[in-house]
Amino acid sequence: MLHAVIIAGGQGTRLWPLSRRSQPKQALKLIGDRTMFQHSVDRLAPLFPPERVYVGTSAALAEMLQPQAPHVPRENFIVEPSGRDSGPAAGLAAVHLLHRDPDAIMVMVTADHYIVDVAQFRAALAAAAEVANEGAIVTLGIKPTFGDTRFGYIELGAAQQIVDGFRVYESAGFREKPDQKTANAFFDGGRHVWNSGMFVWRADRLLSEFQRQMPESYEALVRIKDALGTPEAREVLEREWPNVRKVSVDYGIMERAANVSVIPVEIGWSDIGSWGALLDVLPADENGNVAAGRLLARDARNCYARSDRTVALIGVEDLVIVETPDVLLVCPRSRAEEVRELVRQLEAAGETEHL
C-alpha cells in the first residue's frame, strides 16, 4: 500500500528573521493563507487518505504542526528524539511503516516545498510508486530552467520505460551543488535534472540499503522496529537513536544506492530556500515587486518587502526587506542566501533572543 511521509525538520535559517526556532519555515504562511506544512498535506490528497499520511518531526514541532492538520492522526506523527538529518528521519519512518504494513511503499516529501501543478505532482508520484513496487528506488527530478548553483543535480542515464506518460530513466549519478560554469553546462547539455529531495521506495528496500551501506545504523533501526508496539518502545528509541548515523539521505543512501530511477517532471517546483525565491513564485506588480503588507514604490523594481508597516521604496531594485518586531533585514536579492551566515553569527555570539 502507498504511504506518504512528510519530513518536517530543519529551522529554515535562510528565511530568518521570520523563521525562528520557535516558528520555523514549515509553520509559516509564506504563500497565501496556508502554512508551508499545510500546503504539503493538502497536495497529497486524494492520492493519500489522512490515515496514510505521516509526519517525521521533533516533539516541539509535532505539537505545533498537528493542530494545523487535525485530520492526520496524532499517532502518525513520528517523533525523533533529536534532529539527525534526513537519512535517519527516512529510516525511522520506514520502520514505522513496516510495523503497520510489511508491503509499504513510501513516498518521502518535505514540508517546505512549493508546487504549482499539484495534479501533475500526484500523477508523477503514482507513476513512481509503480516503478518502486518493482524494486527500484525512484526520485523525482526537476527539469531545470537555468543553471542554478543552489541545487544538487542528477544525471539521466539510459531510458528505461514510460509509465502513465512519464519517462523513466536510469540514474547516472548524483552531482553535488556545482559552480556556475558546471551548472550552465549541466543545463545546456539537457541530461541533468535538479535533485528535488523527493523519493519513492518500498520501505523494506530502503532498509536493505541501510543494511548494505550503513550496517550499524541498520541494526539500530531494526532494534527500534522490533520494540514498536511494546512498553519499551520509547526507551529503545532513545537508546538506539544516537547509533543511527547523522547524515542526509542523499549522502548516506542515494549516492551509492543500487537500481535508482529518475522521473523528470515539470510541476512548478520551488524549495523556497531564501527570501529571493519568493519573488519567483508570488504574484508581482508591473515592476516585479512583491509585498506582504503595504508597499509604496517609485522607480523600484524586483524587490520583496514584508512588514506590518508601510514600506516605501524610491529608486532601488533587487532588494529584500523583511521586518519583524525585533529585527529589520535589508539585503540585495543576490545575497539573500547569506542570511543563514547571520544566524550562525548570532549562534556563535550566544544571542539566542533573536533565534
FENSUL-V143816 format. One record per residue. N is the residue number from 1. RES is the residue in three letters. SS is DSSP state (alpha for helix, beta for strand, coil for the rest). D_FIRST is the distance of its C-alpha to the first C-alpha in Angstrom with 1 decimal. Layout:
n = <N:N>
res = <RES:RES>
ss = <SS:SS>
d_first = <D_FIRST:D_FIRST>
This chain:
n = <1:2:3:4:5:6:7:8:9:10:11:12:13:14:15:16:17:18:19:20:21:22:23:24:25:26:27:28:29:30:31:32:33:34:35:36:37:38:39:40:41:42:43:44:45:46:47:48:49:50:51:52:53:54:55:56:57:58:59:60:61:62:63:64:65:66:67:68:69:70:71:72:73:74:75:76:77:78:79:80:81:82:83:84:85:86:87:88:89:90:91:92:93:94:95:96:97:98:99:100:101:102:103:104:105:106:107:108:109:110:111:112:113:114:115:116:117:118:119:120:121:122:123:124:125:126:127:128:129:130:131:132:133:134:135:136:137:138:139:140:141:142:143:144:145:146:147:148:149:150:151:152:153:154:155:156:157:158:159:160:161:162:163:164:165:166:167:168:169:170:171:172:173:174:175:176:177:178:179:180:181:182:183:184:185:186:187:188:189:190:191:192:193:194:195:196:197:198:199:200:201:202:203:204:205:206:207:208:209:210:211:212:213:214:215:216:217:218:219:220:221:222:223:224:225:226:227:228:229:230:231:232:233:234:235:236:237:238:239:240:241:242:243:244:245:246:247:248:249:250:251:252:253:254:255:256:257:258:259:260:261:262:263:264:265:266:267:268:269:270:271:272:273:274:275:276:277:278:279:280:281:282:283:284:285:286:287:288:289:290:291:292:293:294:295:296:297:298:299:300:301:302:303:304:305:306:307:308:309:310:311:312:313:314:315:316:317:318:319:320:321:322:323:324:325:326:327:328:329:330:331:332:333:334:335:336:337:338:339:340:341:342:343:344:345:346:347:348:349:350:351:352:353:354:355>
res = <MET:LEU:HIS:ALA:VAL:ILE:ILE:ALA:GLY:GLY:GLN:GLY:THR:ARG:LEU:TRP:PRO:LEU:SER:ARG:ARG:SER:GLN:PRO:LYS:GLN:ALA:LEU:LYS:LEU:ILE:GLY:ASP:ARG:THR:MET:PHE:GLN:HIS:SER:VAL:ASP:ARG:LEU:ALA:PRO:LEU:PHE:PRO:PRO:GLU:ARG:VAL:TYR:VAL:GLY:THR:SER:ALA:ALA:LEU:ALA:GLU:MET:LEU:GLN:PRO:GLN:ALA:PRO:HIS:VAL:PRO:ARG:GLU:ASN:PHE:ILE:VAL:GLU:PRO:SER:GLY:ARG:ASP:SER:GLY:PRO:ALA:ALA:GLY:LEU:ALA:ALA:VAL:HIS:LEU:LEU:HIS:ARG:ASP:PRO:ASP:ALA:ILE:MET:VAL:MET:VAL:THR:ALA:ASP:HIS:TYR:ILE:VAL:ASP:VAL:ALA:GLN:PHE:ARG:ALA:ALA:LEU:ALA:ALA:ALA:ALA:GLU:VAL:ALA:ASN:GLU:GLY:ALA:ILE:VAL:THR:LEU:GLY:ILE:LYS:PRO:THR:PHE:GLY:ASP:THR:ARG:PHE:GLY:TYR:ILE:GLU:LEU:GLY:ALA:ALA:GLN:GLN:ILE:VAL:ASP:GLY:PHE:ARG:VAL:TYR:GLU:SER:ALA:GLY:PHE:ARG:GLU:LYS:PRO:ASP:GLN:LYS:THR:ALA:ASN:ALA:PHE:PHE:ASP:GLY:GLY:ARG:HIS:VAL:TRP:ASN:SER:GLY:MET:PHE:VAL:TRP:ARG:ALA:ASP:ARG:LEU:LEU:SER:GLU:PHE:GLN:ARG:GLN:MET:PRO:GLU:SER:TYR:GLU:ALA:LEU:VAL:ARG:ILE:LYS:ASP:ALA:LEU:GLY:THR:PRO:GLU:ALA:ARG:GLU:VAL:LEU:GLU:ARG:GLU:TRP:PRO:ASN:VAL:ARG:LYS:VAL:SER:VAL:ASP:TYR:GLY:ILE:MET:GLU:ARG:ALA:ALA:ASN:VAL:SER:VAL:ILE:PRO:VAL:GLU:ILE:GLY:TRP:SER:ASP:ILE:GLY:SER:TRP:GLY:ALA:LEU:LEU:ASP:VAL:LEU:PRO:ALA:ASP:GLU:ASN:GLY:ASN:VAL:ALA:ALA:GLY:ARG:LEU:LEU:ALA:ARG:ASP:ALA:ARG:ASN:CYS:TYR:ALA:ARG:SER:ASP:ARG:THR:VAL:ALA:LEU:ILE:GLY:VAL:GLU:ASP:LEU:VAL:ILE:VAL:GLU:THR:PRO:ASP:VAL:LEU:LEU:VAL:CYS:PRO:ARG:SER:ARG:ALA:GLU:GLU:VAL:ARG:GLU:LEU:VAL:ARG:GLN:LEU:GLU:ALA:ALA:GLY:GLU:THR:GLU:HIS:LEU>
ss = <coil:beta:beta:beta:beta:beta:beta:coil:coil:coil:coil:coil:alpha:alpha:alpha:coil:coil:coil:coil:beta:coil:coil:beta:coil:alpha:alpha:alpha:coil:coil:coil:beta:coil:coil:beta:coil:alpha:alpha:alpha:alpha:alpha:alpha:alpha:coil:coil:coil:coil:coil:coil:coil:alpha:alpha:alpha:beta:beta:beta:beta:beta:beta:alpha:alpha:alpha:alpha:alpha:alpha:alpha:alpha:alpha:alpha:alpha:coil:coil:coil:coil:alpha:alpha:alpha:beta:beta:beta:beta:coil:coil:coil:coil:alpha:alpha:alpha:alpha:alpha:alpha:alpha:alpha:alpha:alpha:alpha:alpha:alpha:alpha:alpha:alpha:coil:coil:coil:coil:beta:beta:beta:beta:beta:beta:coil:coil:coil:beta:beta:coil:coil:alpha:alpha:alpha:alpha:alpha:alpha:alpha:alpha:alpha:alpha:alpha:alpha:alpha:alpha:alpha:alpha:coil:coil:coil:beta:beta:beta:beta:beta:beta:coil:coil:coil:coil:coil:coil:coil:coil:coil:coil:beta:beta:beta:beta:beta:beta:beta:beta:beta:beta:beta:coil:coil:beta:beta:beta:beta:beta:beta:beta:beta:beta:beta:coil:coil:coil:coil:alpha:alpha:alpha:alpha:alpha:alpha:alpha:alpha:alpha:alpha:coil:coil:beta:beta:beta:beta:beta:beta:beta:beta:beta:beta:beta:alpha:alpha:alpha:alpha:alpha:alpha:alpha:alpha:alpha:alpha:alpha:coil:alpha:alpha:alpha:alpha:alpha:alpha:alpha:alpha:alpha:alpha:alpha:alpha:alpha:coil:coil:coil:coil:coil:alpha:alpha:alpha:alpha:alpha:alpha:alpha:alpha:alpha:coil:coil:coil:coil:coil:coil:coil:alpha:alpha:alpha:alpha:coil:alpha:alpha:alpha:coil:coil:coil:beta:beta:beta:beta:beta:beta:coil:coil:coil:beta:beta:coil:coil:coil:coil:alpha:alpha:alpha:alpha:alpha:alpha:alpha:coil:coil:coil:coil:coil:coil:coil:coil:beta:beta:beta:coil:coil:beta:beta:beta:beta:coil:coil:beta:coil:coil:beta:beta:beta:coil:coil:coil:coil:beta:beta:beta:beta:coil:coil:beta:coil:beta:beta:beta:beta:beta:coil:coil:coil:coil:beta:beta:beta:beta:beta:alpha:alpha:alpha:alpha:alpha:alpha:alpha:alpha:alpha:alpha:alpha:alpha:alpha:alpha:alpha:alpha:alpha:coil:coil:alpha:alpha:alpha:coil>
d_first = <0.0:3.8:6.6:10.2:13.1:16.6:19.3:22.4:25.1:28.4:31.6:32.1:35.6:36.4:36.2:38.8:40.9:38.4:35.5:36.5:35.2:35.2:33.6:31.7:30.5:27.1:28.8:31.5:32.0:32.9:31.9:32.6:32.2:28.7:28.1:26.2:23.4:23.3:23.2:20.1:18.3:19.7:18.6:14.9:15.2:14.4:11.4:10.1:11.5:13.6:11.8:9.0:11.9:13.7:17.2:18.8:22.5:25.8:27.1:29.6:27.2:24.7:27.7:28.5:25.2:23.7:26.3:25.5:22.0:22.7:19.7:17.3:17.6:20.2:18.3:15.7:18.6:18.6:22.3:24.0:27.5:28.8:27.9:27.4:26.1:22.7:22.2:22.2:20.2:17.4:17.8:18.0:14.8:13.0:14.7:13.8:10.0:10.7:12.9:10.5:7.4:9.1:6.4:5.1:5.9:8.6:10.8:14.2:16.9:20.1:21.9:25.1:24.4:25.7:24.3:26.4:24.4:21.3:20.3:20.6:18.7:15.6:16.2:16.5:13.2:11.5:13.9:13.3:9.6:11.0:13.6:11.6:9.6:13.3:14.1:15.8:15.9:16.2:18.3:19.6:23.3:25.6:28.5:31.6:34.3:36.9:37.5:36.1:36.8:34.5:31.3:30.1:29.7:27.7:29.6:28.2:28.8:28.6:26.7:23.8:22.4:21.8:18.4:18.7:22.0:21.0:23.0:21.4:23.8:24.2:25.0:28.7:28.6:28.3:31.6:32.7:34.3:37.3:40.8:41.8:43.3:40.2:38.0:40.3:40.1:36.3:36.4:39.2:37.7:34.6:32.4:31.0:28.4:28.0:25.4:23.3:21.6:18.1:15.8:12.4:11.5:9.5:10.6:12.6:14.1:15.4:16.9:18.6:20.3:21.5:22.8:24.6:25.9:26.4:26.6:28.2:25.4:22.9:25.0:25.1:21.4:21.0:23.7:22.0:18.7:20.9:22.7:19.8:20.4:24.1:27.2:27.7:24.4:26.3:29.3:27.3:25.5:28.9:30.4:27.9:26.9:30.2:29.4:26.5:28.2:28.7:27.6:25.7:22.5:24.6:27.4:25.6:22.8:22.8:26.5:26.4:22.8:22.6:20.9:20.4:20.0:21.1:20.6:23.7:23.4:26.0:24.6:27.5:26.2:28.2:27.7:30.7:32.1:35.6:37.9:39.0:35.4:35.6:38.4:36.1:33.6:35.8:38.3:41.7:45.2:47.6:48.4:44.9:45.1:42.2:43.0:41.3:44.4:47.8:49.1:52.6:52.9:56.0:55.7:52.4:49.5:45.9:45.8:43.2:44.6:43.0:45.3:46.2:49.7:51.0:50.7:53.6:53.6:56.5:56.8:53.7:50.5:47.3:47.3:44.7:46.0:43.9:45.6:44.4:46.8:47.7:47.1:48.1:46.5:48.2:47.3:47.3:43.9:44.2:44.2:41.6:39.4:42.2:41.5:39.5:42.7:44.4:41.7:42.3:46.0:45.6:43.5:46.2:48.9:47.2:47.3:44.2:45.4:44.2:40.8>
